Amino acid sequence: GPLGSDHHMEFCRVCKDGGELLCCDTCPSSYHIHCLNPPLPEIPNGEWLCPRCTCPALKGK
């Protein structure tokens, strides 16, 4: 549908530029593979989670 769950940012979250972007599977963030830390040599197959989603959430006690 319009603006469904697969609506991702059209620019890299790191450098704010467009182009070939890797989209996170659990949030709207998009990244260039070379802007990641560490950078990826190529766009991975299958699902991918961005650094913000792979960090364990800081929850209170």
PDBQT receptor file of N, H, CA, C and O in Angstrom, charges set to zero:
ATOM      1  N   GLY A   1       0.820  -1.201   0.000  1.00  0.00    +0.000 N 
ATOM      2  CA  GLY A   1       0.000   0.000   0.000  1.00  0.00    +0.000 C 
ATOM      3  C   GLY A   1       0.852   1.247   0.000  1.00  0.00    +0.000 C 
ATOM      4  O   GLY A   1       2.079   1.150   0.003  1.00  0.00    +0.000 OA
ATOM      5  N   PRO A   2       0.240   2.416  -0.003  1.00  0.00    +0.000 N 
ATOM      6  CA  PRO A   2       1.009   3.657   0.030  1.00  0.00    +0.000 C 
ATOM      7  C   PRO A   2       1.714   3.819   1.364  1.00  0.00    +0.000 C 
ATOM      8  O   PRO A   2       1.110   3.661   2.425  1.00  0.00    +0.000 OA
ATOM      9  N   LEU A   3       2.999   4.135   1.298  1.00  0.00    +0.000 N 
ATOM     10  H   LEU A   3       3.490   4.263   0.436  1.00  0.00    +0.000 HD
ATOM     11  CA  LEU A   3       3.790   4.310   2.517  1.00  0.00    +0.000 C 
ATOM     12  C   LEU A   3       3.626   3.141   3.464  1.00  0.00    +0.000 C 
ATOM     13  O   LEU A   3       3.263   3.314   4.627  1.00  0.00    +0.000 OA
ATOM     14  N   GLY A   4       3.895   1.960   2.961  1.00  0.00    +0.000 N 
ATOM     15  H   GLY A   4       4.190   1.820   2.016  1.00  0.00    +0.000 HD
ATOM     16  CA  GLY A   4       3.796   0.772   3.806  1.00  0.00    +0.000 C 
ATOM     17  C   GLY A   4       5.010   0.619   4.684  1.00  0.00    +0.000 C 
ATOM     18  O   GLY A   4       5.792   1.557   4.841  1.00  0.00    +0.000 OA
ATOM     19  N   SER A   5       5.174  -0.557   5.259  1.00  0.00    +0.000 N 
ATOM     20  H   SER A   5       4.538  -1.319   5.131  1.00  0.00    +0.000 HD
ATOM     21  CA  SER A   5       6.271  -0.787   6.192  1.00  0.00    +0.000 C 
ATOM     22  C   SER A   5       7.613  -0.818   5.466  1.00  0.00    +0.000 C 
ATOM     23  O   SER A   5       8.665  -0.782   6.103  1.00  0.00    +0.000 OA
ATOM     24  N   ASP A   6       7.580  -0.885   4.137  1.00  0.00    +0.000 N 
ATOM     25  H   ASP A   6       6.725  -0.915   3.619  1.00  0.00    +0.000 HD
ATOM     26  CA  ASP A   6       8.844  -0.945   3.395  1.00  0.00    +0.000 C 
ATOM     27  C   ASP A   6       9.229   0.433   2.863  1.00  0.00    +0.000 C 
ATOM     28  O   ASP A   6       9.997   0.538   1.906  1.00  0.00    +0.000 OA
ATOM     29  N   HIS A   7       8.698   1.490   3.480  1.00  0.00    +0.000 N 
ATOM     30  H   HIS A   7       8.074   1.405   4.257  1.00  0.00    +0.000 HD
ATOM     31  CA  HIS A   7       9.066   2.836   3.035  1.00  0.00    +0.000 C 
ATOM     32  C   HIS A   7      10.345   3.257   3.749  1.00  0.00    +0.000 C 
ATOM     33  O   HIS A   7      10.339   3.565   4.940  1.00  0.00    +0.000 OA
ATOM     34  N   HIS A   8      11.430   3.264   3.001  1.00  0.00    +0.000 N 
ATOM     35  H   HIS A   8      11.435   3.013   2.033  1.00  0.00    +0.000 HD
ATOM     36  CA  HIS A   8      12.720   3.574   3.598  1.00  0.00    +0.000 C 
ATOM     37  C   HIS A   8      13.212   4.948   3.191  1.00  0.00    +0.000 C 
ATOM     38  O   HIS A   8      12.759   5.512   2.195  1.00  0.00    +0.000 OA
ATOM     39  N   MET A   9      14.134   5.479   3.960  1.00  0.00    +0.000 N 
ATOM     40  H   MET A   9      14.502   5.022   4.769  1.00  0.00    +0.000 HD
ATOM     41  CA  MET A   9      14.742   6.757   3.644  1.00  0.00    +0.000 C 
ATOM     42  C   MET A   9      15.436   6.666   2.288  1.00  0.00    +0.000 C 
ATOM     43  O   MET A   9      15.998   5.628   1.940  1.00  0.00    +0.000 OA
ATOM     44  N   GLU A  10      15.393   7.744   1.534  1.00  0.00    +0.000 N 
ATOM     45  H   GLU A  10      14.936   8.588   1.816  1.00  0.00    +0.000 HD
ATOM     46  CA  GLU A  10      15.990   7.726   0.195  1.00  0.00    +0.000 C 
ATOM     47  C   GLU A  10      17.375   8.343   0.206  1.00  0.00    +0.000 C 
ATOM     48  O   GLU A  10      17.905   8.735  -0.834  1.00  0.00    +0.000 OA
ATOM     49  N   PHE A  11      17.952   8.424   1.397  1.00  0.00    +0.000 N 
ATOM     50  H   PHE A  11      17.522   8.105   2.242  1.00  0.00    +0.000 HD
ATOM     51  CA  PHE A  11      19.325   8.918   1.504  1.00  0.00    +0.000 C 
ATOM     52  C   PHE A  11      19.998   8.202   2.653  1.00  0.00    +0.000 C 
ATOM     53  O   PHE A  11      19.343   7.698   3.566  1.00  0.00    +0.000 OA
ATOM     54  N   CYS A  12      21.318   8.167   2.592  1.00  0.00    +0.000 N 
ATOM     55  H   CYS A  12      21.850   8.577   1.851  1.00  0.00    +0.000 HD
ATOM     56  CA  CYS A  12      22.112   7.473   3.604  1.00  0.00    +0.000 C 
ATOM     57  C   CYS A  12      22.029   8.197   4.940  1.00  0.00    +0.000 C 
ATOM     58  O   CYS A  12      22.131   9.423   5.000  1.00  0.00    +0.000 OA
ATOM     59  N   ARG A  13      21.845   7.437   6.001  1.00  0.00    +0.000 N 
ATOM     60  H   ARG A  13      21.762   6.441   5.952  1.00  0.00    +0.000 HD
ATOM     61  CA  ARG A  13      21.735   8.038   7.331  1.00  0.00    +0.000 C 
ATOM     62  C   ARG A  13      23.067   8.665   7.760  1.00  0.00    +0.000 C 
ATOM     63  O   ARG A  13      23.087   9.581   8.582  1.00  0.00    +0.000 OA
ATOM     64  N   VAL A  14      24.171   8.172   7.206  1.00  0.00    +0.000 N 
ATOM     65  H   VAL A  14      24.154   7.428   6.538  1.00  0.00    +0.000 HD
ATOM     66  CA  VAL A  14      25.483   8.676   7.610  1.00  0.00    +0.000 C 
ATOM     67  C   VAL A  14      25.864   9.942   6.846  1.00  0.00    +0.000 C 
ATOM     68  O   VAL A  14      26.157  10.969   7.459  1.00  0.00    +0.000 OA
ATOM     69  N   CYS A  15      25.862   9.878   5.514  1.00  0.00    +0.000 N 
ATOM     70  H   CYS A  15      25.623   9.044   5.016  1.00  0.00    +0.000 HD
ATOM     71  CA  CYS A  15      26.356  11.004   4.724  1.00  0.00    +0.000 C 
ATOM     72  C   CYS A  15      25.247  11.839   4.090  1.00  0.00    +0.000 C 
ATOM     73  O   CYS A  15      25.517  12.870   3.473  1.00  0.00    +0.000 OA
ATOM     74  N   LYS A  16      24.000  11.394   4.242  1.00  0.00    +0.000 N 
ATOM     75  H   LYS A  16      23.781  10.557   4.744  1.00  0.00    +0.000 HD
ATOM     76  CA  LYS A  16      22.833  12.122   3.723  1.00  0.00    +0.000 C 
ATOM     77  C   LYS A  16      22.804  12.194   2.191  1.00  0.00    +0.000 C 
ATOM     78  O   LYS A  16      22.123  13.048   1.624  1.00  0.00    +0.000 OA
ATOM     79  N   ASP A  17      23.528  11.312   1.533  1.00  0.00    +0.000 N 
ATOM     80  H   ASP A  17      24.080  10.618   1.994  1.00  0.00    +0.000 HD
ATOM     81  CA  ASP A  17      23.529  11.280   0.082  1.00  0.00    +0.000 C 
ATOM     82  C   ASP A  17      22.655  10.128  -0.411  1.00  0.00    +0.000 C 
ATOM     83  O   ASP A  17      22.385   9.184   0.332  1.00  0.00    +0.000 OA
ATOM     84  N   GLY A  18      22.215  10.209  -1.663  1.00  0.00    +0.000 N 
ATOM     85  H   GLY A  18      22.434  10.975  -2.267  1.00  0.00    +0.000 HD
ATOM     86  CA  GLY A  18      21.407   9.143  -2.244  1.00  0.00    +0.000 C 
ATOM     87  C   GLY A  18      22.282   8.113  -2.935  1.00  0.00    +0.000 C 
ATOM     88  O   GLY A  18      23.494   8.066  -2.720  1.00  0.00    +0.000 OA
ATOM     89  N   GLY A  19      21.654   7.280  -3.773  1.00  0.00    +0.000 N 
ATOM     90  H   GLY A  19      20.670   7.318  -3.948  1.00  0.00    +0.000 HD
ATOM     91  CA  GLY A  19      22.407   6.271  -4.510  1.00  0.00    +0.000 C 
ATOM     92  C   GLY A  19      21.959   4.877  -4.143  1.00  0.00    +0.000 C 
ATOM     93  O   GLY A  19      20.805   4.657  -3.775  1.00  0.00    +0.000 OA
ATOM     94  N   GLU A  20      22.880   3.935  -4.244  1.00  0.00    +0.000 N 
ATOM     95  H   GLU A  20      23.818   4.114  -4.543  1.00  0.00    +0.000 HD
ATOM     96  CA  GLU A  20      22.551   2.544  -3.935  1.00  0.00    +0.000 C 
ATOM     97  C   GLU A  20      22.614   2.346  -2.425  1.00  0.00    +0.000 C 
ATOM     98  O   GLU A  20      23.690   2.377  -1.828  1.00  0.00    +0.000 OA
ATOM     99  N   LEU A  21      21.458   2.145  -1.820  1.00  0.00    +0.000 N 
ATOM    100  H   LEU A  21      20.584   2.120  -2.305  1.00  0.00    +0.000 HD
ATOM    101  CA  LEU A  21      21.373   2.112  -0.370  1.00  0.00    +0.000 C 
ATOM    102  C   LEU A  21      20.966   0.738   0.140  1.00  0.00    +0.000 C 
ATOM    103  O   LEU A  21      20.193   0.016  -0.489  1.00  0.00    +0.000 OA
ATOM    104  N   LEU A  22      21.505   0.409   1.285  1.00  0.00    +0.000 N 
ATOM    105  H   LEU A  22      22.133   0.995   1.796  1.00  0.00    +0.000 HD
ATOM    106  CA  LEU A  22      21.151  -0.817   1.983  1.00  0.00    +0.000 C 
ATOM    107  C   LEU A  22      20.109  -0.451   3.024  1.00  0.00    +0.000 C 
ATOM    108  O   LEU A  22      20.351   0.399   3.881  1.00  0.00    +0.000 OA
ATOM    109  N   CYS A  23      18.936  -1.101   2.950  1.00  0.00    +0.000 N 
ATOM    110  H   CYS A  23      18.740  -1.792   2.255  1.00  0.00    +0.000 HD
ATOM    111  CA  CYS A  23      17.826  -0.739   3.822  1.00  0.00    +0.000 C 
ATOM    112  C   CYS A  23      17.710  -1.712   4.988  1.00  0.00    +0.000 C 
ATOM    113  O   CYS A  23      17.767  -2.929   4.812  1.00  0.00    +0.000 OA
ATOM    114  N   CYS A  24      17.546  -1.150   6.180  1.00  0.00    +0.000 N 
ATOM    115  H   CYS A  24      17.499  -0.162   6.324  1.00  0.00    +0.000 HD
ATOM    116  CA  CYS A  24      17.382  -1.986   7.361  1.00  0.00    +0.000 C 
ATOM    117  C   CYS A  24      16.033  -2.696   7.320  1.00  0.00    +0.000 C 
ATOM    118  O   CYS A  24      15.041  -2.135   6.855  1.00  0.00    +0.000 OA
ATOM    119  N   ASP A  25      16.004  -3.946   7.814  1.00  0.00    +0.000 N 
ATOM    120  H   ASP A  25      16.810  -4.402   8.191  1.00  0.00    +0.000 HD
ATOM    121  CA  ASP A  25      14.759  -4.709   7.795  1.00  0.00    +0.000 C 
ATOM    122  C   ASP A  25      13.814  -4.361   8.935  1.00  0.00    +0.000 C 
ATOM    123  O   ASP A  25      12.643  -4.738   8.892  1.00  0.00    +0.000 OA
ATOM    124  N   THR A  26      14.287  -3.658   9.948  1.00  0.00    +0.000 N 
ATOM    125  H   THR A  26      15.238  -3.352   9.983  1.00  0.00    +0.000 HD
ATOM    126  CA  THR A  26      13.413  -3.404  11.088  1.00  0.00    +0.000 C 
ATOM    127  C   THR A  26      13.150  -1.927  11.341  1.00  0.00    +0.000 C 
ATOM    128  O   THR A  26      12.369  -1.592  12.231  1.00  0.00    +0.000 OA
ATOM    129  N   CYS A  27      13.778  -1.039  10.585  1.00  0.00    +0.000 N 
ATOM    130  H   CYS A  27      14.413  -1.311   9.862  1.00  0.00    +0.000 HD
ATOM    131  CA  CYS A  27      13.496   0.395  10.727  1.00  0.00    +0.000 C 
ATOM    132  C   CYS A  27      13.660   1.062   9.370  1.00  0.00    +0.000 C 
ATOM    133  O   CYS A  27      14.138   0.422   8.433  1.00  0.00    +0.000 OA
ATOM    134  N   PRO A  28      13.276   2.335   9.236  1.00  0.00    +0.000 N 
ATOM    135  CA  PRO A  28      13.310   2.980   7.916  1.00  0.00    +0.000 C 
ATOM    136  C   PRO A  28      14.695   3.429   7.460  1.00  0.00    +0.000 C 
ATOM    137  O   PRO A  28      14.821   4.023   6.389  1.00  0.00    +0.000 OA
ATOM    138  N   SER A  29      15.733   3.159   8.244  1.00  0.00    +0.000 N 
ATOM    139  H   SER A  29      15.630   2.676   9.114  1.00  0.00    +0.000 HD
ATOM    140  CA  SER A  29      17.052   3.689   7.909  1.00  0.00    +0.000 C 
ATOM    141  C   SER A  29      17.647   3.043   6.669  1.00  0.00    +0.000 C 
ATOM    142  O   SER A  29      17.447   1.856   6.410  1.00  0.00    +0.000 OA
ATOM    143  N   SER A  30      18.382   3.843   5.908  1.00  0.00    +0.000 N 
ATOM    144  H   SER A  30      18.544   4.807   6.118  1.00  0.00    +0.000 HD
ATOM    145  CA  SER A  30      19.123   3.362   4.745  1.00  0.00    +0.000 C 
ATOM    146  C   SER A  30      20.571   3.820   4.860  1.00  0.00    +0.000 C 
ATOM    147  O   SER A  30      20.864   4.895   5.384  1.00  0.00    +0.000 OA
ATOM    148  N   TYR A  31      21.464   2.980   4.359  1.00  0.00    +0.000 N 
ATOM    149  H   TYR A  31      21.226   2.107   3.933  1.00  0.00    +0.000 HD
ATOM    150  CA  TYR A  31      22.897   3.277   4.469  1.00  0.00    +0.000 C 
ATOM    151  C   TYR A  31      23.604   2.881   3.189  1.00  0.00    +0.000 C 
ATOM    152  O   TYR A  31      23.186   1.945   2.508  1.00  0.00    +0.000 OA
ATOM    153  N   HIS A  32      24.688   3.597   2.854  1.00  0.00    +0.000 N 
ATOM    154  H   HIS A  32      25.028   4.357   3.407  1.00  0.00    +0.000 HD
ATOM    155  CA  HIS A  32      25.621   3.090   1.851  1.00  0.00    +0.000 C 
ATOM    156  C   HIS A  32      26.460   2.017   2.529  1.00  0.00    +0.000 C 
ATOM    157  O   HIS A  32      26.795   2.144   3.706  1.00  0.00    +0.000 OA
ATOM    158  N   ILE A  33      26.801   0.970   1.803  1.00  0.00    +0.000 N 
ATOM    159  H   ILE A  33      26.529   0.867   0.846  1.00  0.00    +0.000 HD
ATOM    160  CA  ILE A  33      27.609  -0.077   2.426  1.00  0.00    +0.000 C 
ATOM    161  C   ILE A  33      28.979   0.455   2.836  1.00  0.00    +0.000 C 
ATOM    162  O   ILE A  33      29.573  -0.048   3.790  1.00  0.00    +0.000 OA
ATOM    163  N   HIS A  34      29.495   1.473   2.125  1.00  0.00    +0.000 N 
ATOM    164  H   HIS A  34      29.013   1.882   1.351  1.00  0.00    +0.000 HD
ATOM    165  CA  HIS A  34      30.819   2.003   2.480  1.00  0.00    +0.000 C 
ATOM    166  C   HIS A  34      30.747   3.000   3.631  1.00  0.00    +0.000 C 
ATOM    167  O   HIS A  34      31.781   3.415   4.154  1.00  0.00    +0.000 OA
ATOM    168  N   CYS A  35      29.532   3.391   4.032  1.00  0.00    +0.000 N 
ATOM    169  H   CYS A  35      28.692   3.054   3.607  1.00  0.00    +0.000 HD
ATOM    170  CA  CYS A  35      29.401   4.309   5.167  1.00  0.00    +0.000 C 
ATOM    171  C   CYS A  35      29.224   3.555   6.485  1.00  0.00    +0.000 C 
ATOM    172  O   CYS A  35      29.248   4.156   7.559  1.00  0.00    +0.000 OA
ATOM    173  N   LEU A  36      29.046   2.243   6.395  1.00  0.00    +0.000 N 
ATOM    174  H   LEU A  36      29.026   1.755   5.523  1.00  0.00    +0.000 HD
ATOM    175  CA  LEU A  36      28.876   1.465   7.613  1.00  0.00    +0.000 C 
ATOM    176  C   LEU A  36      30.209   1.299   8.324  1.00  0.00    +0.000 C 
ATOM    177  O   LEU A  36      31.272   1.456   7.722  1.00  0.00    +0.000 OA
ATOM    178  N   ASN A  37      30.141   0.983   9.599  1.00  0.00    +0.000 N 
ATOM    179  H   ASN A  37      29.278   0.855  10.088  1.00  0.00    +0.000 HD
ATOM    180  CA  ASN A  37      31.356   0.719  10.372  1.00  0.00    +0.000 C 
ATOM    181  C   ASN A  37      31.216  -0.646  11.034  1.00  0.00    +0.000 C 
ATOM    182  O   ASN A  37      30.451  -0.783  11.989  1.00  0.00    +0.000 OA
ATOM    183  N   PRO A  38      31.931  -1.658  10.555  1.00  0.00    +0.000 N 
ATOM    184  CA  PRO A  38      32.879  -1.609   9.426  1.00  0.00    +0.000 C 
ATOM    185  C   PRO A  38      32.147  -1.613   8.083  1.00  0.00    +0.000 C 
ATOM    186  O   PRO A  38      31.018  -2.098   8.004  1.00  0.00    +0.000 OA
ATOM    187  N   PRO A  39      32.764  -1.084   7.030  1.00  0.00    +0.000 N 
ATOM    188  CA  PRO A  39      32.115  -1.082   5.709  1.00  0.00    +0.000 C 
ATOM    189  C   PRO A  39      31.903  -2.498   5.201  1.00  0.00    +0.000 C 
ATOM    190  O   PRO A  39      32.640  -3.415   5.563  1.00  0.00    +0.000 OA
ATOM    191  N   LEU A  40      30.881  -2.671   4.354  1.00  0.00    +0.000 N 
ATOM    192  H   LEU A  40      30.282  -1.926   4.060  1.00  0.00    +0.000 HD
ATOM    193  CA  LEU A  40      30.635  -3.969   3.734  1.00  0.00    +0.000 C 
ATOM    194  C   LEU A  40      31.166  -3.944   2.307  1.00  0.00    +0.000 C 
ATOM    195  O   LEU A  40      31.070  -2.920   1.632  1.00  0.00    +0.000 OA
ATOM    196  N   PRO A  41      31.728  -5.060   1.836  1.00  0.00    +0.000 N 
ATOM    197  CA  PRO A  41      32.235  -5.109   0.466  1.00  0.00    +0.000 C 
ATOM    198  C   PRO A  41      31.115  -5.128  -0.565  1.00  0.00    +0.000 C 
ATOM    199  O   PRO A  41      31.315  -4.691  -1.699  1.00  0.00    +0.000 OA
ATOM    200  N   GLU A  42      29.955  -5.620  -0.195  1.00  0.00    +0.000 N 
ATOM    201  H   GLU A  42      29.793  -5.975   0.725  1.00  0.00    +0.000 HD
ATOM    202  CA  GLU A  42      28.828  -5.676  -1.128  1.00  0.00    +0.000 C 
ATOM    203  C   GLU A  42      27.534  -5.743  -0.329  1.00  0.00    +0.000 C 
ATOM    204  O   GLU A  42      27.532  -6.029   0.869  1.00  0.00    +0.000 OA
ATOM    205  N   ILE A  43      26.437  -5.471  -1.023  1.00  0.00    +0.000 N 
ATOM    206  H   ILE A  43      26.439  -5.238  -1.995  1.00  0.00    +0.000 HD
ATOM    207  CA  ILE A  43      25.131  -5.534  -0.356  1.00  0.00    +0.000 C 
ATOM    208  C   ILE A  43      24.829  -6.986  -0.005  1.00  0.00    +0.000 C 
ATOM    209  O   ILE A  43      24.826  -7.843  -0.890  1.00  0.00    +0.000 OA
ATOM    210  N   PRO A  44      24.576  -7.279   1.267  1.00  0.00    +0.000 N 
ATOM    211  CA  PRO A  44      24.355  -8.671   1.678  1.00  0.00    +0.000 C 
ATOM    212  C   PRO A  44      23.012  -9.200   1.191  1.00  0.00    +0.000 C 
ATOM    213  O   PRO A  44      22.058  -8.443   1.010  1.00  0.00    +0.000 OA
ATOM    214  N   ASN A  45      22.955 -10.507   0.983  1.00  0.00    +0.000 N 
ATOM    215  H   ASN A  45      23.730 -11.122   1.130  1.00  0.00    +0.000 HD
ATOM    216  CA  ASN A  45      21.689 -11.155   0.651  1.00  0.00    +0.000 C 
ATOM    217  C   ASN A  45      20.928 -11.429   1.931  1.00  0.00    +0.000 C 
ATOM    218  O   ASN A  45      21.515 -11.560   3.005  1.00  0.00    +0.000 OA
ATOM    219  N   GLY A  46      19.619 -11.514   1.805  1.00  0.00    +0.000 N 
ATOM    220  H   GLY A  46      19.141 -11.408   0.932  1.00  0.00    +0.000 HD
ATOM    221  CA  GLY A  46      18.817 -11.816   2.979  1.00  0.00    +0.000 C 
ATOM    222  C   GLY A  46      18.596 -10.592   3.827  1.00  0.00    +0.000 C 
ATOM    223  O   GLY A  46      18.832  -9.466   3.391  1.00  0.00    +0.000 OA
ATOM    224  N   GLU A  47      18.139 -10.820   5.049  1.00  0.00    +0.000 N 
ATOM    225  H   GLU A  47      17.947 -11.735   5.403  1.00  0.00    +0.000 HD
ATOM    226  CA  GLU A  47      17.806  -9.664   5.865  1.00  0.00    +0.000 C 
ATOM    227  C   GLU A  47      19.051  -9.034   6.449  1.00  0.00    +0.000 C 
ATOM    228  O   GLU A  47      20.064  -9.695   6.679  1.00  0.00    +0.000 OA
ATOM    229  N   TRP A  48      18.947  -7.753   6.678  1.00  0.00    +0.000 N 
ATOM    230  H   TRP A  48      18.124  -7.216   6.491  1.00  0.00    +0.000 HD
ATOM    231  CA  TRP A  48      20.066  -6.995   7.241  1.00  0.00    +0.000 C 
ATOM    232  C   TRP A  48      19.525  -6.000   8.249  1.00  0.00    +0.000 C 
ATOM    233  O   TRP A  48      18.531  -5.320   7.995  1.00  0.00    +0.000 OA
ATOM    234  N   LEU A  49      20.184  -5.919   9.393  1.00  0.00    +0.000 N 
ATOM    235  H   LEU A  49      20.992  -6.471   9.599  1.00  0.00    +0.000 HD
ATOM    236  CA  LEU A  49      19.790  -4.971  10.424  1.00  0.00    +0.000 C 
ATOM    237  C   LEU A  49      20.872  -3.914  10.563  1.00  0.00    +0.000 C 
ATOM    238  O   LEU A  49      22.062  -4.228  10.613  1.00  0.00    +0.000 OA
ATOM    239  N   CYS A  50      20.448  -2.664  10.624  1.00  0.00    +0.000 N 
ATOM    240  H   CYS A  50      19.482  -2.409  10.583  1.00  0.00    +0.000 HD
ATOM    241  CA  CYS A  50      21.412  -1.578  10.716  1.00  0.00    +0.000 C 
ATOM    242  C   CYS A  50      22.051  -1.543  12.104  1.00  0.00    +0.000 C 
ATOM    243  O   CYS A  50      21.560  -2.185  13.032  1.00  0.00    +0.000 OA
ATOM    244  N   PRO A  51      23.148  -0.793  12.246  1.00  0.00    +0.000 N 
ATOM    245  CA  PRO A  51      23.859  -0.744  13.538  1.00  0.00    +0.000 C 
ATOM    246  C   PRO A  51      22.964  -0.323  14.691  1.00  0.00    +0.000 C 
ATOM    247  O   PRO A  51      23.120  -0.804  15.814  1.00  0.00    +0.000 OA
ATOM    248  N   ARG A  52      22.023   0.580  14.412  1.00  0.00    +0.000 N 
ATOM    249  H   ARG A  52      21.897   0.971  13.500  1.00  0.00    +0.000 HD
ATOM    250  CA  ARG A  52      21.139   1.014  15.503  1.00  0.00    +0.000 C 
ATOM    251  C   ARG A  52      20.238  -0.114  15.978  1.00  0.00    +0.000 C 
ATOM    252  O   ARG A  52      19.868  -0.162  17.151  1.00  0.00    +0.000 OA
ATOM    253  N   CYS A  53      19.885  -1.020  15.077  1.00  0.00    +0.000 N 
ATOM    254  H   CYS A  53      20.186  -0.981  14.125  1.00  0.00    +0.000 HD
ATOM    255  CA  CYS A  53      18.980  -2.118  15.448  1.00  0.00    +0.000 C 
ATOM    256  C   CYS A  53      19.730  -3.322  16.004  1.00  0.00    +0.000 C 
ATOM    257  O   CYS A  53      19.151  -4.131  16.729  1.00  0.00    +0.000 OA
ATOM    258  N   THR A  54      21.015  -3.448  15.672  1.00  0.00    +0.000 N 
ATOM    259  H   THR A  54      21.486  -2.791  15.083  1.00  0.00    +0.000 HD
ATOM    260  CA  THR A  54      21.752  -4.592  16.179  1.00  0.00    +0.000 C 
ATOM    261  C   THR A  54      22.337  -4.302  17.551  1.00  0.00    +0.000 C 
ATOM    262  O   THR A  54      22.694  -5.233  18.273  1.00  0.00    +0.000 OA
ATOM    263  N   CYS A  55      22.445  -3.019  17.932  1.00  0.00    +0.000 N 
ATOM    264  H   CYS A  55      22.155  -2.263  17.346  1.00  0.00    +0.000 HD
ATOM    265  CA  CYS A  55      22.887  -2.687  19.273  1.00  0.00    +0.000 C 
ATOM    266  C   CYS A  55      21.821  -3.126  20.257  1.00  0.00    +0.000 C 
ATOM    267  O   CYS A  55      20.635  -2.894  20.020  1.00  0.00    +0.000 OA
ATOM    268  N   PRO A  56      22.211  -3.751  21.353  1.00  0.00    +0.000 N 
ATOM    269  CA  PRO A  56      21.191  -4.100  22.338  1.00  0.00    +0.000 C 
ATOM    270  C   PRO A  56      20.558  -2.827  22.882  1.00  0.00    +0.000 C 
ATOM    271  O   PRO A  56      21.252  -1.855  23.184  1.00  0.00    +0.000 OA
ATOM    272  N   ALA A  57      19.253  -2.841  23.003  1.00  0.00    +0.000 N 
ATOM    273  H   ALA A  57      18.690  -3.630  22.758  1.00  0.00    +0.000 HD
ATOM    274  CA  ALA A  57      18.553  -1.659  23.490  1.00  0.00    +0.000 C 
ATOM    275  C   ALA A  57      18.932  -1.380  24.942  1.00  0.00    +0.000 C 
ATOM    276  O   ALA A  57      19.048  -2.289  25.764  1.00  0.00    +0.000 OA
ATOM    277  N   LEU A  58      19.120  -0.097  25.226  1.00  0.00    +0.000 N 
ATOM    278  H   LEU A  58      19.025   0.641  24.558  1.00  0.00    +0.000 HD
ATOM    279  CA  LEU A  58      19.455   0.281  26.594  1.00  0.00    +0.000 C 
ATOM    280  C   LEU A  58      18.161   0.403  27.386  1.00  0.00    +0.000 C 
ATOM    281  O   LEU A  58      17.444   1.400  27.294  1.00  0.00    +0.000 OA
ATOM    282  N   LYS A  59      17.885  -0.623  28.154  1.00  0.00    +0.000 N 
ATOM    283  H   LYS A  59      18.467  -1.433  28.229  1.00  0.00    +0.000 HD
ATOM    284  CA  LYS A  59      16.648  -0.626  28.928  1.00  0.00    +0.000 C 
ATOM    285  C   LYS A  59      16.941  -0.407  30.395  1.00  0.00    +0.000 C 
ATOM    286  O   LYS A  59      18.015  -0.759  30.881  1.00  0.00    +0.000 OA
ATOM    287  N   GLY A  60      15.995   0.168  31.092  1.00  0.00    +0.000 N 
ATOM    288  H   GLY A  60      15.122   0.454  30.697  1.00  0.00    +0.000 HD
ATOM    289  CA  GLY A  60      16.146   0.368  32.522  1.00  0.00    +0.000 C 
ATOM    290  C   GLY A  60      16.040  -0.959  33.250  1.00  0.00    +0.000 C 
ATOM    291  O   GLY A  60      15.777  -1.994  32.638  1.00  0.00    +0.000 OA
ATOM    292  N   LYS A  61      16.243  -0.927  34.542  1.00  0.00    +0.000 N 
ATOM    293  H   LYS A  61      16.457  -0.086  35.040  1.00  0.00    +0.000 HD
ATOM    294  CA  LYS A  61      16.201  -2.165  35.328  1.00  0.00    +0.000 C 
ATOM    295  C   LYS A  61      14.774  -2.709  35.426  1.00  0.00    +0.000 C 
ATOM    296  O   LYS A  61      14.550  -3.745  36.051  1.00  0.00    +0.000 OA
TER     297      LYS A  61
